Amino acid sequence: MRSCINLWIVLALVVPVLLSLRSPRGETQTKPSSSSFSDSSSFSVKLANTFHFNQRIRDGSNLEYDFYRDTCPQAEGIVRSALTRIYFDHRDVAPALLRLFFHDCFIQGCDASLLLDENDGDSNRSVEKQAVPNQTLRGFDKIDLIKEEVEQACPGVVSCADIVSLAARDSVLLAGGPFYPVLTGRRDSHQSFYEEATAQIPRPDDNVTRTLHLFNLRGFNARETVSLLGGHNIGKIGCDFIHQRLYNFQGTGQPDPSIPLDFLRQMRLNCPDSTNTSSNEDEFVTSKPMSSDVHSRLGMSYMQALSSSVSSGSAFDTHYYQSLLRGRGLLFADQQLMAEEKTARLVSAYASDDGSTFRMDFARVMLKMSNLDVLTGLQGQVRLNCSQPVTS
């Protein structure tokens, strides 16, 4: 009897999600309405509660809800409480950990390979941290602090990959974003993937075709891609990432002509041209990582991108999409979402309601991202120190 109940639970969860992905909002000519999401407004909470029946997601990942219920039942509570303490002292930790999570999962899956300081025990081989797209990532020290607390309670049990995924979810929640369940049971990679990170992390100067292609390679459709990019609505975009667009767009020595003049002036005030460093016009290059105090002063948020006449509500809302509709995207890659009809419709859909559509889609796609190509069971390892692989 119990098995029959569990089967119906799985069907009730999986079928609506599959149907929603077959007919995604914004991908037809019909203007989407928020009413179609009213029946699933509590999707994330219901999904979390349902997984107390210990059903595994049937996607081959073998992750479970509350995987550590027997071996370290306090694990998720430790992550949550530690991150909460950090957050109230350093509010910028939320976007930092969200970005760190994305960069880890996007390359070979959510396996904490990004955290390694050496590659498969070889300190002479390059690691993902050293790849250009990862040089401005922050939050590694915060993951280490959380890991230390977890290790004190349950030595050698909880993986760094699970801690990153849980911390990213809790960061989104602390920043005002939606709750979504995080399945656990990931294992840590023993190697890092420098070449893949260098070539495959989406770049701030990518056009919409390349952005969609990179996400599609990992199983994300246009709707999911546009939803994930909405994570840019919290935190600041560092000046490193928009400098070329403001002063040397595609090697022309001029700004991106698509930027409205008033917005160009505003962006240049926030990111003055304080360097004469030239770079290869065919490749996006960041400067060396800035110190945290400099990073907090230089850059812009999507809140700043909107004029004061536009109400943006809470931090985690639709102001990112409203900015794109007005041509005020900070990154070229972001504004490029308006260059293709399919993605432009999605942007308009997310910007047109009270934010419930975006929040629901973002919760769903973050759950999907957190399950991407994970190591489970006897694969990988559980590191004691997130920056060092376990060696036999």
C-alpha positions, 0 to 999 in steps of 0.5 A: 500500500505504501509503495502505491502511495509513493508511486502516485506521489512521484507521478503527481510531482513529475507529470506537472513539471514535464508538462510545464516544460513542454509548453513553457511560458513566453515561448508561444505567441500568446501573452502569458498570464500569471493565473496559469501559475496560481495552482502551482504557487506553492510548488517548492514547499509542497515538493519539499514536504512530499520528499519526506517520503524518501522518494528519489528523483527518477533522473539517475542522480540518486540524490535524496531529500534529507540524505543525511537524516541518519548520518548527520541529521543536523547538517542542513541546520548547521549550513543554514545557521552558519550562513545566516550569521555570515549574511547579516555581517556580509550581505554580499555573500548571497550573490557571491555564493549563488555565482560560485554555485553556478560556476561549479555546476556549469562545468562537469556538474555540481561536484565542488571541483571549483573549490580545489587548490590542486588538481588530482593531487598535482599542485602543478596542474591548473585548476578551475579557480585559475580560469579567467571566468573564475578569477573574480569569484568570491565566497570560497572562505565562507564555504570553508567556514561552513565546512569547518562547522559541519566537520566538527559535528559530523567528521567526513560525512557531508560533501563540499558539493552538498554544502555549496548547493545548500548554501546557494539555496539558503543565500537565495532565500536570505536575499528575498528569493524563493525557497526550493528543495535541495536534494543531497547525497552529492560526492566531491570530485577529486579533480578540477577542470581548468580547460573546460572552465576557461572555454565553457563558462558563459562570457559577459560579452556573449551574444544570445546565440552562444548563451543559449547554445552553452545552456542547451548543451547542459539540458536547459531550454530558452525559458530555463536559461532566461530564468537562471540569468535572472539571478543577476538581479541581486548583487553587483556586476563588477566593472571588470565585466562591463569595462570593454562595453563602455570604452572599447566595445569589440575593439572599436575604442568606442562604447557599445552603440546600443547603450542609451546615452543617459545610461552610458553616462550613469555606467561610466560614473560608476565604472570610470576608465581608470586603466589604459590596459588593452586586451585582445579584442577577440577574447574577454579578459578580466583584470586580476581579482580585486580586493573585497573592499574595492570590489564592493565599491566598483560596479553596478546593480540592476537596482541602479540600472533602473531610474528612481521612477520605477518601483523595484520592490524587494531585491529579488524581483523582476527589476532585471527583466524591466531593465532589459526591456528599457535597454538598460542591461549591464552586461552585453550578454544580458541585453542580448536576450532582447535580440531574439524574439523567443527570449525577448518574449520570455523577458517581457513575460517575466517583467509583466506580472508581480514576480510570481512567474519568475520566482516559480520558474527560478525555483524550478530551474535552480532545483534542476541545476543543483542536480546537474551531472552529480557524483553519487554513491561510490563515485568521487569522495567526501573531502575533509577540506574543500580545497584539498582532495582526499589522497590515499 
